Amino acid sequence: MGRPKKYPDELIERGVRLALESERPIAHIAADLMMHPETLRKKVRQAQADLGERPDLPSSAEREEMRRLRRENFELWRANEILKAASVFLAKELDADRPR
């Protein structure tokens, strides 16, 4: 579970809209809204990526897909490790049962 949000979604949306629609610096908009400028800057960059204005950054959908794939990859890796350990165990059992 992540930490609680410091700023309400409405405030962030308002800041992003102001930053995208006006020529004012992000630092000034953030100061007017009493939020940290870097928080607003990151949200503006993400909004630009979602709008396709920043092809160098992944969109929110792409970020979520990467997060899901990483989780799936970890689960598959863990299952593979369990199967490896089981195969070693079974090989030892079969070897012990074999007459010499």
ZISUL-V249474 format. One record per run of one state. SS is the DSSP state (@ for helix, = for strand, . for the rest). FROM is the first residue (numbers start at 1). TO is the last residue. If there is no record, write none. Layout:
SS:FROM:TO, SS:FROM:TO
//
This chain:
.:1:8, @:9:21, .:22:25, @:26:32, .:33:36, @:37:50, .:51:59, @:60:97, .:98:100
//
